[in-house]
Amino acid sequence: MKVSYDPKANAAYIRLSNKRPYGAIEIDEGIIVHVTKDNKIVAIEILKASQKLSVQQLFKFEVENVHSVHTR
C-alpha cells in the first residue's frame, strides 16, 4: 500500500495494488474508487482531503487483531 497527498490539489491517493486501473467509481462526492476491468479495487482517491480527514492521520499505520494474513 502506498499513500500520497498533494497539498496543492488537496487530494489524497491510497494505492492498494500495482495493477493498472481500468475505470473509476465515485462512491460519494469527491471519493473515488479506481478499479480493474474485473472490479478489483486498485486505489482510493479523496478530493478536498483536508476537509474530509486529518491529513496527518493519513500517514499513520496501525494493525489491530490480525491473526493470519493469506495472500495469493
PDB file of N, CA, C and O in Angstrom:
ATOM      1  N   MET A   1       0.857  -1.165   0.000  1.00  0.00           N
ATOM      2  CA  MET A   1       0.000   0.000   0.000  1.00  0.00           C
ATOM      3  C   MET A   1       0.904   1.228   0.000  1.00  0.00           C
ATOM      4  O   MET A   1       1.923   1.269   0.689  1.00  0.00           O
ATOM      5  N   LYS A   2       0.511   2.224  -0.784  1.00  0.00           N
ATOM      6  CA  LYS A   2       1.257   3.468  -0.866  1.00  0.00           C
ATOM      7  C   LYS A   2       0.268   4.628  -0.714  1.00  0.00           C
ATOM      8  O   LYS A   2      -0.757   4.676  -1.393  1.00  0.00           O
ATOM      9  N   VAL A   3       0.589   5.549   0.177  1.00  0.00           N
ATOM     10  CA  VAL A   3      -0.280   6.689   0.443  1.00  0.00           C
ATOM     11  C   VAL A   3       0.449   7.956   0.034  1.00  0.00           C
ATOM     12  O   VAL A   3       1.611   8.156   0.387  1.00  0.00           O
ATOM     13  N   SER A   4      -0.241   8.815  -0.715  1.00  0.00           N
ATOM     14  CA  SER A   4       0.354  10.098  -1.080  1.00  0.00           C
ATOM     15  C   SER A   4      -0.682  11.204  -0.917  1.00  0.00           C
ATOM     16  O   SER A   4      -1.891  10.974  -0.968  1.00  0.00           O
ATOM     17  N   TYR A   5      -0.164  12.407  -0.720  1.00  0.00           N
ATOM     18  CA  TYR A   5      -1.026  13.572  -0.557  1.00  0.00           C
ATOM     19  C   TYR A   5      -0.421  14.724  -1.339  1.00  0.00           C
ATOM     20  O   TYR A   5       0.765  15.023  -1.200  1.00  0.00           O
ATOM     21  N   ASP A   6      -1.230  15.363  -2.151  1.00  0.00           N
ATOM     22  CA  ASP A   6      -0.808  16.533  -2.922  1.00  0.00           C
ATOM     23  C   ASP A   6      -1.461  17.755  -2.296  1.00  0.00           C
ATOM     24  O   ASP A   6      -2.654  17.985  -2.491  1.00  0.00           O
ATOM     25  N   PRO A   7      -0.682  18.557  -1.533  1.00  0.00           N
ATOM     26  CA  PRO A   7      -1.288  19.701  -0.853  1.00  0.00           C
ATOM     27  C   PRO A   7      -1.815  20.768  -1.816  1.00  0.00           C
ATOM     28  O   PRO A   7      -2.783  21.459  -1.500  1.00  0.00           O
ATOM     29  N   LYS A   8      -1.188  20.906  -2.979  1.00  0.00           N
ATOM     30  CA  LYS A   8      -1.649  21.901  -3.955  1.00  0.00           C
ATOM     31  C   LYS A   8      -3.043  21.549  -4.478  1.00  0.00           C
ATOM     32  O   LYS A   8      -3.898  22.421  -4.635  1.00  0.00           O
ATOM     33  N   ALA A   9      -3.257  20.262  -4.743  1.00  0.00           N
ATOM     34  CA  ALA A   9      -4.563  19.791  -5.230  1.00  0.00           C
ATOM     35  C   ALA A   9      -5.488  19.417  -4.069  1.00  0.00           C
ATOM     36  O   ALA A   9      -6.685  19.208  -4.269  1.00  0.00           O
ATOM     37  N   ASN A  10      -4.933  19.333  -2.856  1.00  0.00           N
ATOM     38  CA  ASN A  10      -5.668  18.895  -1.670  1.00  0.00           C
ATOM     39  C   ASN A  10      -6.328  17.547  -1.927  1.00  0.00           C
ATOM     40  O   ASN A  10      -7.510  17.349  -1.651  1.00  0.00           O
ATOM     41  N   ALA A  11      -5.520  16.615  -2.472  1.00  0.00           N
ATOM     42  CA  ALA A  11      -6.022  15.293  -2.831  1.00  0.00           C
ATOM     43  C   ALA A  11      -5.131  14.211  -2.228  1.00  0.00           C
ATOM     44  O   ALA A  11      -3.905  14.309  -2.262  1.00  0.00           O
ATOM     45  N   ALA A  12      -5.764  13.184  -1.679  1.00  0.00           N
ATOM     46  CA  ALA A  12      -5.054  12.028  -1.145  1.00  0.00           C
ATOM     47  C   ALA A  12      -5.283  10.855  -2.089  1.00  0.00           C
ATOM     48  O   ALA A  12      -6.358  10.709  -2.670  1.00  0.00           O
ATOM     49  N   TYR A  13      -4.259  10.022  -2.233  1.00  0.00           N
ATOM     50  CA  TYR A  13      -4.345   8.862  -3.112  1.00  0.00           C
ATOM     51  C   TYR A  13      -3.787   7.666  -2.351  1.00  0.00           C
ATOM     52  O   TYR A  13      -2.624   7.662  -1.947  1.00  0.00           O
ATOM     53  N   ILE A  14      -4.617   6.662  -2.163  1.00  0.00           N
ATOM     54  CA  ILE A  14      -4.214   5.454  -1.452  1.00  0.00           C
ATOM     55  C   ILE A  14      -4.164   4.320  -2.474  1.00  0.00           C
ATOM     56  O   ILE A  14      -5.200   3.837  -2.932  1.00  0.00           O
ATOM     57  N   ARG A  15      -2.961   3.908  -2.822  1.00  0.00           N
ATOM     58  CA  ARG A  15      -2.771   2.863  -3.824  1.00  0.00           C
ATOM     59  C   ARG A  15      -2.701   1.518  -3.114  1.00  0.00           C
ATOM     60  O   ARG A  15      -1.853   1.313  -2.246  1.00  0.00           O
ATOM     61  N   LEU A  16      -3.583   0.611  -3.480  1.00  0.00           N
ATOM     62  CA  LEU A  16      -3.677  -0.688  -2.830  1.00  0.00           C
ATOM     63  C   LEU A  16      -3.068  -1.819  -3.645  1.00  0.00           C
ATOM     64  O   LEU A  16      -2.841  -2.911  -3.124  1.00  0.00           O
ATOM     65  N   SER A  17      -2.802  -1.561  -4.925  1.00  0.00           N
ATOM     66  CA  SER A  17      -2.309  -2.594  -5.829  1.00  0.00           C
ATOM     67  C   SER A  17      -1.458  -1.949  -6.916  1.00  0.00           C
ATOM     68  O   SER A  17      -1.603  -0.762  -7.209  1.00  0.00           O
ATOM     69  N   ASN A  18      -0.575  -2.739  -7.508  1.00  0.00           N
ATOM     70  CA  ASN A  18       0.223  -2.248  -8.632  1.00  0.00           C
ATOM     71  C   ASN A  18      -0.486  -2.456  -9.966  1.00  0.00           C
ATOM     72  O   ASN A  18       0.043  -2.096 -11.018  1.00  0.00           O
ATOM     73  N   LYS A  19      -1.674  -3.032  -9.921  1.00  0.00           N
ATOM     74  CA  LYS A  19      -2.431  -3.239 -11.159  1.00  0.00           C
ATOM     75  C   LYS A  19      -2.867  -1.898 -11.731  1.00  0.00           C
ATOM     76  O   LYS A  19      -3.069  -0.928 -11.000  1.00  0.00           O
ATOM     77  N   ARG A  20      -3.006  -1.864 -13.037  1.00  0.00           N
ATOM     78  CA  ARG A  20      -3.424  -0.644 -13.728  1.00  0.00           C
ATOM     79  C   ARG A  20      -4.933  -0.482 -13.623  1.00  0.00           C
ATOM     80  O   ARG A  20      -5.676  -1.412 -13.936  1.00  0.00           O
ATOM     81  N   PRO A  21      -5.398   0.690 -13.188  1.00  0.00           N
ATOM     82  CA  PRO A  21      -6.849   0.904 -13.109  1.00  0.00           C
ATOM     83  C   PRO A  21      -7.476   0.984 -14.502  1.00  0.00           C
ATOM     84  O   PRO A  21      -6.882   1.513 -15.441  1.00  0.00           O
ATOM     85  N   TYR A  22      -8.675   0.453 -14.607  1.00  0.00           N
ATOM     86  CA  TYR A  22      -9.422   0.474 -15.856  1.00  0.00           C
ATOM     87  C   TYR A  22     -10.503   1.549 -15.824  1.00  0.00           C
ATOM     88  O   TYR A  22     -10.818   2.155 -16.849  1.00  0.00           O
ATOM     89  N   GLY A  23     -11.060   1.778 -14.655  1.00  0.00           N
ATOM     90  CA  GLY A  23     -12.137   2.746 -14.521  1.00  0.00           C
ATOM     91  C   GLY A  23     -12.207   3.269 -13.105  1.00  0.00           C
ATOM     92  O   GLY A  23     -11.419   2.886 -12.240  1.00  0.00           O
ATOM     93  N   ALA A  24     -13.166   4.153 -12.885  1.00  0.00           N
ATOM     94  CA  ALA A  24     -13.321   4.758 -11.566  1.00  0.00           C
ATOM     95  C   ALA A  24     -14.799   4.895 -11.237  1.00  0.00           C
ATOM     96  O   ALA A  24     -15.635   5.116 -12.112  1.00  0.00           O
ATOM     97  N   ILE A  25     -15.094   4.758  -9.957  1.00  0.00           N
ATOM     98  CA  ILE A  25     -16.462   4.874  -9.462  1.00  0.00           C
ATOM     99  C   ILE A  25     -16.456   5.902  -8.337  1.00  0.00           C
ATOM    100  O   ILE A  25     -15.746   5.741  -7.344  1.00  0.00           O
ATOM    101  N   GLU A  26     -17.248   6.956  -8.494  1.00  0.00           N
ATOM    102  CA  GLU A  26     -17.360   7.945  -7.423  1.00  0.00           C
ATOM    103  C   GLU A  26     -18.426   7.450  -6.456  1.00  0.00           C
ATOM    104  O   GLU A  26     -19.614   7.452  -6.778  1.00  0.00           O
ATOM    105  N   ILE A  27     -17.999   7.027  -5.272  1.00  0.00           N
ATOM    106  CA  ILE A  27     -18.937   6.447  -4.310  1.00  0.00           C
ATOM    107  C   ILE A  27     -19.601   7.494  -3.432  1.00  0.00           C
ATOM    108  O   ILE A  27     -20.638   7.232  -2.823  1.00  0.00           O
ATOM    109  N   ASP A  28     -19.013   8.667  -3.365  1.00  0.00           N
ATOM    110  CA  ASP A  28     -19.576   9.812  -2.647  1.00  0.00           C
ATOM    111  C   ASP A  28     -18.890  11.031  -3.247  1.00  0.00           C
ATOM    112  O   ASP A  28     -17.893  10.886  -3.956  1.00  0.00           O
ATOM    113  N   GLU A  29     -19.389  12.200  -2.985  1.00  0.00           N
ATOM    114  CA  GLU A  29     -18.805  13.401  -3.569  1.00  0.00           C
ATOM    115  C   GLU A  29     -17.325  13.507  -3.198  1.00  0.00           C
ATOM    116  O   GLU A  29     -16.976  13.669  -2.029  1.00  0.00           O
ATOM    117  N   GLY A  30     -16.462  13.413  -4.214  1.00  0.00           N
ATOM    118  CA  GLY A  30     -15.029  13.556  -4.011  1.00  0.00           C
ATOM    119  C   GLY A  30     -14.317  12.327  -3.489  1.00  0.00           C
ATOM    120  O   GLY A  30     -13.137  12.402  -3.146  1.00  0.00           O
ATOM    121  N   ILE A  31     -15.006  11.194  -3.420  1.00  0.00           N
ATOM    122  CA  ILE A  31     -14.369   9.944  -3.007  1.00  0.00           C
ATOM    123  C   ILE A  31     -14.505   8.959  -4.163  1.00  0.00           C
ATOM    124  O   ILE A  31     -15.601   8.510  -4.499  1.00  0.00           O
ATOM    125  N   ILE A  32     -13.368   8.638  -4.756  1.00  0.00           N
ATOM    126  CA  ILE A  32     -13.350   7.870  -5.992  1.00  0.00           C
ATOM    127  C   ILE A  32     -12.583   6.569  -5.778  1.00  0.00           C
ATOM    128  O   ILE A  32     -11.470   6.573  -5.251  1.00  0.00           O
ATOM    129  N   VAL A  33     -13.185   5.463  -6.190  1.00  0.00           N
ATOM    130  CA  VAL A  33     -12.543   4.158  -6.121  1.00  0.00           C
ATOM    131  C   VAL A  33     -12.115   3.792  -7.533  1.00  0.00           C
ATOM    132  O   VAL A  33     -12.936   3.767  -8.450  1.00  0.00           O
ATOM    133  N   HIS A  34     -10.826   3.509  -7.706  1.00  0.00           N
ATOM    134  CA  HIS A  34     -10.292   3.100  -9.001  1.00  0.00           C
ATOM    135  C   HIS A  34     -10.253   1.574  -9.040  1.00  0.00           C
ATOM    136  O   HIS A  34      -9.791   0.935  -8.095  1.00  0.00           O
ATOM    137  N   VAL A  35     -10.741   0.994 -10.140  1.00  0.00           N
ATOM    138  CA  VAL A  35     -10.900  -0.460 -10.233  1.00  0.00           C
ATOM    139  C   VAL A  35     -10.302  -1.005 -11.533  1.00  0.00           C
ATOM    140  O   VAL A  35     -10.071  -0.265 -12.490  1.00  0.00           O
ATOM    141  N   THR A  36     -10.056  -2.330 -11.540  1.00  0.00           N
ATOM    142  CA  THR A  36      -9.614  -3.025 -12.738  1.00  0.00           C
ATOM    143  C   THR A  36     -10.847  -3.391 -13.579  1.00  0.00           C
ATOM    144  O   THR A  36     -11.979  -3.084 -13.205  1.00  0.00           O
ATOM    145  N   LYS A  37     -10.612  -4.042 -14.707  1.00  0.00           N
ATOM    146  CA  LYS A  37     -11.724  -4.473 -15.565  1.00  0.00           C
ATOM    147  C   LYS A  37     -12.674  -5.408 -14.839  1.00  0.00           C
ATOM    148  O   LYS A  37     -13.877  -5.398 -15.098  1.00  0.00           O
ATOM    149  N   ASP A  38     -12.136  -6.226 -13.921  1.00  0.00           N
ATOM    150  CA  ASP A  38     -12.983  -7.168 -13.189  1.00  0.00           C
ATOM    151  C   ASP A  38     -13.369  -6.634 -11.802  1.00  0.00           C
ATOM    152  O   ASP A  38     -13.636  -7.404 -10.880  1.00  0.00           O
ATOM    153  N   ASN A  39     -13.391  -5.304 -11.675  1.00  0.00           N
ATOM    154  CA  ASN A  39     -13.853  -4.599 -10.469  1.00  0.00           C
ATOM    155  C   ASN A  39     -13.065  -4.892  -9.193  1.00  0.00           C
ATOM    156  O   ASN A  39     -13.622  -4.846  -8.097  1.00  0.00           O
ATOM    157  N   LYS A  40     -11.786  -5.190  -9.329  1.00  0.00           N
ATOM    158  CA  LYS A  40     -10.903  -5.293  -8.170  1.00  0.00           C
ATOM    159  C   LYS A  40     -10.437  -3.881  -7.825  1.00  0.00           C
ATOM    160  O   LYS A  40     -10.060  -3.119  -8.715  1.00  0.00           O
ATOM    161  N   ILE A  41     -10.460  -3.532  -6.551  1.00  0.00           N
ATOM    162  CA  ILE A  41     -10.066  -2.183  -6.129  1.00  0.00           C
ATOM    163  C   ILE A  41      -8.553  -2.022  -6.233  1.00  0.00           C
ATOM    164  O   ILE A  41      -7.787  -2.830  -5.708  1.00  0.00           O
ATOM    165  N   VAL A  42      -8.142  -0.961  -6.922  1.00  0.00           N
ATOM    166  CA  VAL A  42      -6.722  -0.649  -7.122  1.00  0.00           C
ATOM    167  C   VAL A  42      -6.309   0.520  -6.236  1.00  0.00           C
ATOM    168  O   VAL A  42      -5.211   0.522  -5.681  1.00  0.00           O
ATOM    169  N   ALA A  43      -7.184   1.512  -6.100  1.00  0.00           N
ATOM    170  CA  ALA A  43      -6.827   2.711  -5.344  1.00  0.00           C
ATOM    171  C   ALA A  43      -8.079   3.455  -4.901  1.00  0.00           C
ATOM    172  O   ALA A  43      -9.175   3.259  -5.426  1.00  0.00           O
ATOM    173  N   ILE A  44      -7.869   4.317  -3.912  1.00  0.00           N
ATOM    174  CA  ILE A  44      -8.925   5.199  -3.424  1.00  0.00           C
ATOM    175  C   ILE A  44      -8.389   6.620  -3.480  1.00  0.00           C
ATOM    176  O   ILE A  44      -7.307   6.904  -2.966  1.00  0.00           O
ATOM    177  N   GLU A  45      -9.140   7.501  -4.099  1.00  0.00           N
ATOM    178  CA  GLU A  45      -8.748   8.904  -4.230  1.00  0.00           C
ATOM    179  C   GLU A  45      -9.737   9.759  -3.443  1.00  0.00           C
ATOM    180  O   GLU A  45     -10.951   9.579  -3.543  1.00  0.00           O
ATOM    181  N   ILE A  46      -9.200  10.689  -2.662  1.00  0.00           N
ATOM    182  CA  ILE A  46     -10.049  11.560  -1.844  1.00  0.00           C
ATOM    183  C   ILE A  46      -9.747  13.006  -2.208  1.00  0.00           C
ATOM    184  O   ILE A  46      -8.659  13.512  -1.931  1.00  0.00           O
ATOM    185  N   LEU A  47     -10.726  13.670  -2.836  1.00  0.00           N
ATOM    186  CA  LEU A  47     -10.591  15.070  -3.202  1.00  0.00           C
ATOM    187  C   LEU A  47     -11.036  15.938  -2.026  1.00  0.00           C
ATOM    188  O   LEU A  47     -11.859  15.512  -1.216  1.00  0.00           O
ATOM    189  N   LYS A  48     -10.497  17.147  -1.929  1.00  0.00           N
ATOM    190  CA  LYS A  48     -10.740  18.027  -0.775  1.00  0.00           C
ATOM    191  C   LYS A  48     -10.433  17.256   0.505  1.00  0.00           C
ATOM    192  O   LYS A  48     -11.192  17.297   1.473  1.00  0.00           O
ATOM    193  N   ALA A  49      -9.312  16.560   0.486  1.00  0.00           N
ATOM    194  CA  ALA A  49      -8.946  15.627   1.551  1.00  0.00           C
ATOM    195  C   ALA A  49      -8.888  16.276   2.931  1.00  0.00           C
ATOM    196  O   ALA A  49      -9.349  15.683   3.906  1.00  0.00           O
ATOM    197  N   SER A  50      -8.338  17.471   3.029  1.00  0.00           N
ATOM    198  CA  SER A  50      -8.189  18.092   4.353  1.00  0.00           C
ATOM    199  C   SER A  50      -9.532  18.442   4.982  1.00  0.00           C
ATOM    200  O   SER A  50      -9.612  18.666   6.190  1.00  0.00           O
ATOM    201  N   GLN A  51     -10.585  18.492   4.172  1.00  0.00           N
ATOM    202  CA  GLN A  51     -11.925  18.759   4.698  1.00  0.00           C
ATOM    203  C   GLN A  51     -12.618  17.471   5.147  1.00  0.00           C
ATOM    204  O   GLN A  51     -13.601  17.513   5.887  1.00  0.00           O
ATOM    205  N   LYS A  52     -12.093  16.319   4.692  1.00  0.00           N
ATOM    206  CA  LYS A  52     -12.743  15.044   4.982  1.00  0.00           C
ATOM    207  C   LYS A  52     -12.008  14.208   6.017  1.00  0.00           C
ATOM    208  O   LYS A  52     -12.596  13.316   6.628  1.00  0.00           O
ATOM    209  N   LEU A  53     -10.725  14.489   6.217  1.00  0.00           N
ATOM    210  CA  LEU A  53      -9.948  13.702   7.160  1.00  0.00           C
ATOM    211  C   LEU A  53      -8.741  14.484   7.635  1.00  0.00           C
ATOM    212  O   LEU A  53      -8.375  15.506   7.054  1.00  0.00           O
ATOM    213  N   SER A  54      -8.130  13.994   8.693  1.00  0.00           N
ATOM    214  CA  SER A  54      -6.897  14.584   9.193  1.00  0.00           C
ATOM    215  C   SER A  54      -5.760  14.067   8.318  1.00  0.00           C
ATOM    216  O   SER A  54      -5.452  12.876   8.337  1.00  0.00           O
ATOM    217  N   VAL A  55      -5.145  14.947   7.563  1.00  0.00           N
ATOM    218  CA  VAL A  55      -4.089  14.534   6.645  1.00  0.00           C
ATOM    219  C   VAL A  55      -2.930  13.900   7.416  1.00  0.00           C
ATOM    220  O   VAL A  55      -2.309  12.960   6.920  1.00  0.00           O
ATOM    221  N   GLN A  56      -2.631  14.394   8.609  1.00  0.00           N
ATOM    222  CA  GLN A  56      -1.566  13.806   9.423  1.00  0.00           C
ATOM    223  C   GLN A  56      -1.905  12.348   9.773  1.00  0.00           C
ATOM    224  O   GLN A  56      -1.013  11.500   9.792  1.00  0.00           O
ATOM    225  N   GLN A  57      -3.160  12.054  10.045  1.00  0.00           N
ATOM    226  CA  GLN A  57      -3.576  10.694  10.375  1.00  0.00           C
ATOM    227  C   GLN A  57      -3.468   9.759   9.174  1.00  0.00           C
ATOM    228  O   GLN A  57      -3.345   8.545   9.338  1.00  0.00           O
ATOM    229  N   LEU A  58      -3.511  10.314   7.985  1.00  0.00           N
ATOM    230  CA  LEU A  58      -3.437   9.527   6.760  1.00  0.00           C
ATOM    231  C   LEU A  58      -2.142   8.722   6.683  1.00  0.00           C
ATOM    232  O   LEU A  58      -2.112   7.648   6.082  1.00  0.00           O
ATOM    233  N   PHE A  59      -1.082   9.234   7.286  1.00  0.00           N
ATOM    234  CA  PHE A  59       0.222   8.588   7.192  1.00  0.00           C
ATOM    235  C   PHE A  59       0.565   7.724   8.401  1.00  0.00           C
ATOM    236  O   PHE A  59       1.690   7.237   8.517  1.00  0.00           O
ATOM    237  N   LYS A  60      -0.400   7.530   9.305  1.00  0.00           N
ATOM    238  CA  LYS A  60      -0.208   6.614  10.421  1.00  0.00           C
ATOM    239  C   LYS A  60      -0.760   5.257  10.036  1.00  0.00           C
ATOM    240  O   LYS A  60      -1.817   5.165   9.412  1.00  0.00           O
ATOM    241  N   PHE A  61      -0.058   4.219  10.401  1.00  0.00           N
ATOM    242  CA  PHE A  61      -0.457   2.872  10.034  1.00  0.00           C
ATOM    243  C   PHE A  61      -0.581   2.028  11.292  1.00  0.00           C
ATOM    244  O   PHE A  61       0.369   1.921  12.067  1.00  0.00           O
ATOM    245  N   GLU A  62      -1.736   1.435  11.496  1.00  0.00           N
ATOM    246  CA  GLU A  62      -1.963   0.569  12.641  1.00  0.00           C
ATOM    247  C   GLU A  62      -2.587  -0.736  12.172  1.00  0.00           C
ATOM    248  O   GLU A  62      -3.404  -0.756  11.251  1.00  0.00           O
ATOM    249  N   VAL A  63      -2.194  -1.809  12.812  1.00  0.00           N
ATOM    250  CA  VAL A  63      -2.775  -3.112  12.530  1.00  0.00           C
ATOM    251  C   VAL A  63      -3.348  -3.632  13.837  1.00  0.00           C
ATOM    252  O   VAL A  63      -2.646  -3.707  14.845  1.00  0.00           O
ATOM    253  N   GLU A  64      -4.625  -3.992  13.815  1.00  0.00           N
ATOM    254  CA  GLU A  64      -5.283  -4.494  15.017  1.00  0.00           C
ATOM    255  C   GLU A  64      -5.807  -5.904  14.790  1.00  0.00           C
ATOM    256  O   GLU A  64      -6.410  -6.193  13.756  1.00  0.00           O
ATOM    257  N   ASN A  65      -5.577  -6.762  15.743  1.00  0.00           N
ATOM    258  CA  ASN A  65      -6.156  -8.107  15.779  1.00  0.00           C
ATOM    259  C   ASN A  65      -5.995  -8.887  14.465  1.00  0.00           C
ATOM    260  O   ASN A  65      -6.932  -9.531  13.992  1.00  0.00           O
ATOM    261  N   VAL A  66      -4.819  -8.817  13.902  1.00  0.00           N
ATOM    262  CA  VAL A  66      -4.559  -9.594  12.696  1.00  0.00           C
ATOM    263  C   VAL A  66      -3.911 -10.910  13.134  1.00  0.00           C
ATOM    264  O   VAL A  66      -2.766 -10.937  13.586  1.00  0.00           O
ATOM    265  N   HIS A  67      -4.659 -11.979  12.990  1.00  0.00           N
ATOM    266  CA  HIS A  67      -4.165 -13.295  13.412  1.00  0.00           C
ATOM    267  C   HIS A  67      -3.457 -14.016  12.270  1.00  0.00           C
ATOM    268  O   HIS A  67      -2.480 -14.734  12.479  1.00  0.00           O
ATOM    269  N   SER A  68      -3.966 -13.813  11.069  1.00  0.00           N
ATOM    270  CA  SER A  68      -3.421 -14.525   9.928  1.00  0.00           C
ATOM    271  C   SER A  68      -3.734 -13.739   8.666  1.00  0.00           C
ATOM    272  O   SER A  68      -4.849 -13.250   8.480  1.00  0.00           O
ATOM    273  N   VAL A  69      -2.742 -13.626   7.811  1.00  0.00           N
ATOM    274  CA  VAL A  69      -2.933 -12.930   6.539  1.00  0.00           C
ATOM    275  C   VAL A  69      -2.567 -13.909   5.427  1.00  0.00           C
ATOM    276  O   VAL A  69      -1.477 -14.481   5.414  1.00  0.00           O
ATOM    277  N   HIS A  70      -3.496 -14.087   4.499  1.00  0.00           N
ATOM    278  CA  HIS A  70      -3.268 -15.004   3.375  1.00  0.00           C
ATOM    279  C   HIS A  70      -3.181 -14.184   2.103  1.00  0.00           C
ATOM    280  O   HIS A  70      -4.037 -13.337   1.846  1.00  0.00           O
ATOM    281  N   THR A  71      -2.145 -14.430   1.299  1.00  0.00           N
ATOM    282  CA  THR A  71      -2.019 -13.771   0.000  1.00  0.00           C
ATOM    283  C   THR A  71      -1.939 -14.826  -1.072  1.00  0.00           C
ATOM    284  O   THR A  71      -1.471 -15.944  -0.854  1.00  0.00           O
ATOM    285  N   ARG A  72      -2.409 -14.438  -2.227  1.00  0.00           N
ATOM    286  CA  ARG A  72      -2.366 -15.371  -3.365  1.00  0.00           C
ATOM    287  C   ARG A  72      -1.660 -14.733  -4.504  1.00  0.00           C
ATOM    288  O   ARG A  72      -1.514 -15.347  -5.561  1.00  0.00           O
TER     289      ARG A  72
END
